[in-house]
C-alpha cells in the first residue's frame, strides 16, 4: 500500500469520527501546527494571552468539524499540512485582530508575563479534538438535506455524483454545504475564515 493510499484511508476514518485515527492525525500534524503558530506569535504581549497550543486546538477543532462534513478534498499529506498551516495563520491573525479591538487591546497591557501562561491547564489536544461531541453537535444542527450532503461527502462521494443524484449542479450542492458549515461553525464559535 502506498503512502497516498494509507493517507486516504486515514482521512476516511477521521471523517467517520474514528478516535484512534483522529489521535494519529493529531500526533502526525501537531508539531507542524505548533511550529507555525510559534513562528508567527511575535509580539510578547500577545504571547501572554495565548500560545501555540491554543492555536493548534482551535485549528484541529475546525478541521475535524469540516472534515466530518466532507468539506475538504484532500488527496495527499502535503495538502493537509498546507491547509493546517494556513488555518493556523488565519486563526492567529483573527485572534490578534480581536484582541486589538479597543476594549481589549492587548497592546495596552504592560506586562502579564508568564504567570498567565503557567495558570493555563494543559489539555490533551488529541482528546479534545477527537471527541465526538463537537461533531455530534455540528451534525445535530444540520437540516436533513444538509446532513445527507455531508454524509455523502464524508463517504468520499464526488460533487458531480452527488449533484446528479440531487438533480442540481455540483457547484450549487457544494455551496449549499459550504454555507451550512459556515453557519454552524459561527454558531459553535469556530472561526469561519478557514
N, C-alpha and C positions, 0 to 999 in steps of 0.2 A: 504494500500500500504506500502511495506517495505521500509526501508531507501535505500537499494540497488536499488530497482525499481525507487524510486524518483531520486536517483543519476543518473541512466542510462537515465532517461527522461531529466534531466538537461544537461547531456553530449550531447545527441542528439540535443537539442535546441542550445547548444553552437556551435556544428559542423555546424548547419544550419545558424548560424550568428544571432541568436536572441539576440537583445541588452539587454533586461531585464535578460535573462538567463546568458549572459556574465557578466553583472553587479553583479548578485547574486553570480556567480562563483568567481569573483574577491573579493567581500566582504567576502566570506567564507574563501578563502585561502590567502588573503593579509597578515594578521597578522603572519602567519607561515613563509611566504617568507621573510618578513621584519626581523623577529626574526633570521632566519637562516643566512641572509646576515649580520646583525649587529654582530652576534657572530663571524663571520669569518673575518670581516674587523677589523683587529687588529692593523695594522700599522697606526699611527696617520698621517703620510704623505700621505697615501692613502685615509684616510677619508676626507682630504681636497679636494680631487678630485672627490669623489663620495660618495653617501650614499645609504642606504638600498632601498630608493625609485627608484634610478637609476637601481639597480639590479632587483628589483621587476618589473619595467616596461619592461625591456628587457626580463625577463622570461615570462611574460604574452604575450608579442608581439610574441615571438617564439612559445609559446604554442598554441595560438589561430590560427596562420597560419597552424601549423602542425596538430592541431585537426581538422580544417576545411578540410584538405586534407585526413583525416581518418588515419593518421599515427599511432596514439596511440590506443591500445586496453585496455580500462580502464573499469573495472568491478565494482570497489569499491572505495570509497573516500580515503581509505588508500593508494591505488596505486597512485592516483593523488597527494596526499601530498608527498609521497616519490619521485615521478617524479619531482615535482616542487622544492623541496628542493635540489635534485641532480642537477637540471638545475641551480639553484641559485649558488650553489657551483662552478659549471663549469664556469658560467659567470664571477664570481668574480676572479677565477684563471686566466681565459683568459684575463680579463681586467688588472689585476696586471702584467701579463706577457707582455702585450702590453705596459703598462706604464713603465716597467723596461727596455724597449729597450733603446739602447744607447742614442739616440737623445732626448727622452722624459722621461728619467729616473726620476721618481717621488722621488726617494731616494735622489737626489741631491738638491731638493728644500729645502731651510732652513725652512721656516715656512709660509705657506699660510694662516693658521688659519681659523677661522670661517667666515671670510669675503667672501670667495668664496662660502661657503655653504649658507650664507644669501642672496647672489646675485641670487641664483638659484630660479627660479619661480616654485612654487608648481603646478603641473599639476594633474588634477583628473585622476588617473590611470584607473578608470572604463570607462571614456570617451575615453581615448587614445586607450586602447586595445580592447574596444568593437566596435570601429568604423569599419565599413565595408570596408573602403578604403584599408587597408592593405591586407585583404583577397581578395578584388576585384583585386588589383594589382597582387597579387600572382596568382589568377586564370587566369588572362589575359596572364600570361607568360607560362601557361601550354599548351602543344600541345593538339590537340583534343583527342588523345588516353589517355594521362595523365589525362586530365580533366574528361574523362569517368571513369577512375580508381578511381580518387579522389572522384567523385560523388557517386560511388558505395560504397566506404569505408565510406564516410561521412553518407550514409544512413544505415550503420550498416551491410552491406553485409560481409560475411566471405571470407577470402582469397581463400579458397577452391572453394566456389561458383563462385567467380569472375574468378578464373583460369579455371574452367570447361567451363564457358561461353566464355572465350577468347581463349580456346584451348592451354593454356600454363600451366606450373607448378605454384603452389601457390608461391613458393619461387621466381621464375622469375618475377612474377607480383609484389610481394612485393618489390623486389629490384628495379624494374623499377620506381615505385612510390617513393621509398626512394631516389633514385638518383635525380629524378626531384625535390623533396622537398629540398634536399641539394643544388642543383644548383641554384634554385630560392632564397633560403634563403641567399646564398652568394651574389647573385645579389642585393638583397634588403638590405644587410648589417646586416642580422641576423646571429648569430653565428651558425655554423654547428655542434658544438660538442654535442648538446643535444641528 
